[in-house]
Amino acid sequence: RTPFYQLFWGKDQKHIDELNQALAAYEEELHGTFFGGAKPVMVDYMIWPWFELLPALKNVGFVLNADGKLPKLAAWFQAML
């Protein structure tokens, strides 16, 4: 199971850290408002269903960019909303 799904079974800081580490790869690839630049492209729409589930993890302590290390991804998330 991935850290994302592990968190559904209970709060575990290890899995929160692992999920943040996995999300860092997306942070590194994001060079504009969206992955394709100024407008959403297919990759934005393809990964969005996974990201829109992240708020469901709030009850186990996960908040996107809570540690301030994923600011571009957090901005992308808001833009996608």
Buried (B, 14 or more C-beta within 10 A) or exposed (E): EEBBEBBEEEEBEEBBEBBBEEBEEBBEEBEEBBBBEEEBEEEBEEBBEEBEEBEEBEEBEBEBBEEEEBEBBBEBBEEBE
